Amino acid sequence: MDFNPVTNTYSIIMHLKVGEFKFRLNHDWGTNYGDNGNDLSLDNGGSNIPVANEGDYYITTDFNGLTYTVTQLN
């Protein structure tokens, strides 16, 4: 993920398949964020975030504000 020091957010464009994902720090499960209410707010140890359609997505996350966005590009 790319870090923007002005907005203090991370972003990435990536291809996702149908399924689910979480945000994990340091490539382990010690710190992982999901979304218990599917309301674009991050919860430590929360539920997996669903991906309904395969495609390319622009994903942003703010670990200070505990929010994220997932926008399908195609």
Backbone hydrogen bonds in HBPLUS format (Angstrom, degrees):
<---DONOR---> <-ACCEPTOR-->    atom                        ^
c    i                          cat <-CA-CA->   ^        H-A-AA   ^      H-
h    n   atom  resd res      DA  || num        DHA   H-A  angle D-A-AA Bond
n    s   type  num  typ     dist DA aas  dist angle  dist       angle   num
A0002-ASP N   A0011-SER O   2.80 MM   9  5.27 166.3  1.81 162.5 159.5     1
A0011-SER N   A0002-ASP O   2.85 MM   9  5.27 143.1  1.99 141.0 152.8     2
A0004-ASN N   A0009-THR O   2.80 MM   5  5.42 165.1  1.82 167.8 172.3     3
A0008-ASN N   A0004-ASN O   2.70 MM   4  5.44 127.0  1.98 145.7 162.6     4
A0010-TYR N   A0061-THR O   2.91 MM  51  5.30 165.8  1.93 156.6 161.2     5
A0061-THR N   A0010-TYR O   2.91 MM  51  5.30 150.1  2.00 146.0 148.9     6
A0012-ILE N   A0059-ILE O   2.91 MM  47  5.38 140.3  2.07 149.5 159.7     7
A0059-ILE N   A0012-ILE O   2.83 MM  47  5.38 171.8  1.84 167.9 169.7     8
A0014-MET N   A0057-TYR O   2.95 MM  43  5.50 153.1  2.02 151.9 159.2     9
A0057-TYR N   A0014-MET O   2.82 MM  43  5.50 161.1  1.86 149.4 154.4    10
A0016-LEU N   A0055-GLY O   2.82 MM  39  5.61 166.7  1.84 165.8 163.1    11
A0055-GLY N   A0016-LEU O   2.98 MM  39  5.61 156.4  2.03 156.3 163.1    12
A0019-GLY N   A0051-VAL O   3.02 MM  32  5.10 159.7  2.07 136.3 142.1    13
A0051-VAL N   A0019-GLY O   2.75 MM  32  5.10 155.4  1.80 142.7 136.8    14
A0021-PHE N   A0049-ILE O   2.87 MM  28  5.16 145.1  1.99 133.8 144.4    15
A0049-ILE N   A0021-PHE O   2.72 MM  28  5.16 176.6  1.72 159.7 158.9    16
A0023-PHE N   A0033-TYR O   2.94 MM  10  5.00 167.0  1.96 154.3 154.4    17
A0033-TYR N   A0023-PHE O   2.65 MM  10  5.00 162.1  1.68 152.8 159.4    18
A0025-LEU N   A0031-THR O   3.00 MM   6  5.58 163.8  2.03 160.0 161.8    19
A0045-GLY N   A0032-ASN O   2.66 MM  13  5.44 171.1  1.67 158.3 161.0    20
A0034-GLY N   A0043-ASP O   3.04 MM   9  5.39 164.6  2.07 151.3 149.6    21
A0043-ASP N   A0034-GLY O   2.78 MM   9  5.39 160.8  1.81 142.8 147.3    22
A0035-ASP N   A0047-SER O   2.80 MM  12  5.17 149.2  1.90 142.9 145.8    23
A0068-TYR N   A0040-LEU O   3.26 MM  28  5.49 144.7  2.39 138.3 138.0    24
A0042-LEU N   A0066-LEU O   2.79 MM  24  4.85 164.2  1.81 120.8 126.4    25
A0046-GLY N   A0043-ASP O   2.81 MM   3  4.72 154.5  1.88 131.3 125.9    26
A0073-LEU N   A0056-ASP O   2.70 MM  17  5.44 175.0  1.70 152.8 154.6    27
A0058-TYR N   A0071-THR O   2.81 MM  13  5.15 160.7  1.85 149.8 154.2    28
A0071-THR N   A0058-TYR O   2.95 MM  13  5.15 166.3  1.97 144.5 149.1    29
A0060-THR N   A0069-THR O   3.09 MM   9  5.22 156.6  2.15 135.0 141.6    30
A0069-THR N   A0060-THR O   2.99 MM   9  5.22 152.6  2.06 134.8 138.5    31
A0062-ASP N   A0067-THR O   2.87 MM   5  5.30 165.2  1.89 155.9 154.6    32
A0066-LEU N   A0062-ASP O   2.69 MM   4  5.47 119.2  2.05 138.1 155.4    33
A0067-THR N   A0062-ASP O   3.17 MM   5  5.30 147.6  2.28 135.4 143.6    34
